[in-house]
């Protein structure tokens, strides 16, 4: 069975797919598009399962922060 990965670019989900697709995403952004003129970027590749947990945890954190702001109003 082919492992599916998730690619995060600068902290945001950039794409999901097999390892060849991760290579395509990296090459497209860095080589072909020359990082869209930026000086740096951060790629993070994880398994799709770990990415799912990361996104769920980030969503819970963001919701808690939003609730705190609402309580302060």
ChimeraX attribute file (.defattr): number of C-alpha atoms within 10 A of each C-alpha:
attribute: neighborCount
match mode: 1-to-1
recipient: residues
	/A:1	3
	/A:2	7
	/A:3	9
	/A:4	15
	/A:5	21
	/A:6	23
	/A:7	24
	/A:8	17
	/A:9	17
	/A:10	12
	/A:11	11
	/A:12	12
	/A:13	15
	/A:14	16
	/A:15	14
	/A:16	19
	/A:17	17
	/A:18	15
	/A:19	15
	/A:20	10
	/A:21	16
	/A:22	19
	/A:23	12
	/A:24	13
	/A:25	19
	/A:26	17
	/A:27	14
	/A:28	13
	/A:29	14
	/A:30	16
	/A:31	12
	/A:32	10
	/A:33	10
	/A:34	12
	/A:35	15
	/A:36	10
	/A:37	8
	/A:38	8
	/A:39	7
	/A:40	8
	/A:41	11
	/A:42	9
	/A:43	14
	/A:44	14
	/A:45	18
	/A:46	15
	/A:47	15
	/A:48	17
	/A:49	11
	/A:50	13
	/A:51	19
	/A:52	13
	/A:53	11
	/A:54	13
	/A:55	13
	/A:56	12
	/A:57	12
	/A:58	12
	/A:59	12
	/A:60	12
	/A:61	12
	/A:62	12
	/A:63	12
	/A:64	12
	/A:65	12
	/A:66	12
	/A:67	11
	/A:68	11
	/A:69	10
	/A:70	9
	/A:71	8
	/A:72	7
	/A:73	5
